[in-house]
């Protein structure tokens, strides 16, 4: 679905590089590549690393546990958690 603003994602690729399982949690670490375009703006690309924390539910399914609104960024070899500004 395209946003009403006219911005759209033209490519989005996730590549998992590691999965760590500890108890009922799974930590997925990987790389992302994406391309976007918008009104009167040429297509541009962004890439980086991501982390997703999954939690196993009572029925065996997995649900994303990481609280919405939190961004994880890499600085050197460290993960840095930042509150997302609105």
BAMARVEX-519007 format. One record per residue (C-alpha): chain; x, y, z. Coordinates in steps of 0.25 Angstrom, whole numbers. Example, Ala and Ser with C-alpha at 12.3 -4.5 7.8 and 13.67 -1.06 7.14 Angstrom:
+--------+-------+-------+-------+
| cadena |    xx |    yy |    zz |
+--------+-------+-------+-------+
|      A |    49 |   -18 |    31 |
|      A |    55 |    -4 |    29 |
+--------+-------+-------+-------+
***
This chain:
+--------+-------+-------+-------+
| cadena |    xx |    yy |    zz |
+--------+-------+-------+-------+
|      A |     0 |     0 |     0 |
|      A |     6 |    14 |    -4 |
|      A |     5 |    25 |     6 |
|      A |    -4 |    37 |     3 |
|      A |     9 |    46 |     3 |
|      A |    13 |    39 |   -10 |
|      A |    26 |    33 |    -4 |
|      A |    27 |    18 |    -7 |
|      A |    37 |     7 |    -4 |
|      A |    42 |     1 |   -17 |
|      A |    51 |   -10 |   -11 |
|      A |    53 |   -16 |     2 |
|      A |    62 |   -28 |     5 |
|      A |    65 |   -34 |    19 |
|      A |    77 |   -43 |    20 |
|      A |    78 |   -51 |    33 |
|      A |    92 |   -52 |    38 |
|      A |    90 |   -59 |    52 |
|      A |    79 |   -64 |    61 |
|      A |    82 |   -66 |    76 |
|      A |    72 |   -74 |    84 |
|      A |    71 |   -73 |    99 |
|      A |    59 |   -79 |   106 |
|      A |    46 |   -74 |   100 |
|      A |    53 |   -62 |    92 |
|      A |    60 |   -62 |    79 |
|      A |    69 |   -51 |    74 |
|      A |    69 |   -49 |    59 |
|      A |    81 |   -40 |    54 |
|      A |    83 |   -36 |    40 |
|      A |    85 |   -26 |    29 |
|      A |    75 |   -18 |    21 |
|      A |    75 |   -12 |     8 |
|      A |    64 |    -3 |     3 |
|      A |    60 |     7 |    -8 |
|      A |    50 |    18 |    -7 |
|      A |    44 |    29 |   -16 |
|      A |    36 |    41 |   -14 |
|      A |    29 |    53 |   -21 |
|      A |    40 |    61 |   -29 |
|      A |    51 |    53 |   -22 |
|      A |    60 |    43 |   -29 |
|      A |    60 |    28 |   -24 |
|      A |    70 |    27 |   -12 |
|      A |    75 |    15 |    -5 |
|      A |    78 |    12 |    10 |
|      A |    85 |     0 |    16 |
|      A |    89 |    -4 |    30 |
|      A |    87 |   -14 |    41 |
|      A |    75 |   -18 |    49 |
|      A |    71 |   -26 |    61 |
|      A |    57 |   -33 |    64 |
|      A |    54 |   -40 |    77 |
|      A |    44 |   -51 |    76 |
|      A |    36 |   -57 |    88 |
|      A |    30 |   -71 |    87 |
|      A |    15 |   -71 |    91 |
|      A |     8 |   -82 |    99 |
|      A |     2 |   -87 |    86 |
|      A |    16 |   -89 |    80 |
|      A |    15 |   -77 |    70 |
|      A |    26 |   -66 |    71 |
|      A |    22 |   -51 |    73 |
|      A |    31 |   -39 |    72 |
|      A |    35 |   -35 |    86 |
|      A |    43 |   -22 |    84 |
|      A |    35 |   -10 |    88 |
|      A |    30 |    -1 |    76 |
|      A |    36 |    12 |    76 |
|      A |    50 |     8 |    79 |
|      A |    61 |     8 |    69 |
|      A |    73 |     0 |    69 |
|      A |    86 |     5 |    62 |
|      A |   100 |     0 |    61 |
|      A |   112 |     9 |    64 |
|      A |   125 |     2 |    62 |
|      A |   123 |   -11 |    69 |
|      A |   112 |    -7 |    79 |
|      A |    97 |    -7 |    78 |
|      A |    91 |     6 |    83 |
|      A |    77 |     7 |    87 |
|      A |    70 |    21 |    84 |
|      A |    56 |    26 |    87 |
|      A |    50 |    29 |    74 |
|      A |    46 |    44 |    73 |
|      A |    32 |    47 |    69 |
+--------+-------+-------+-------+
***
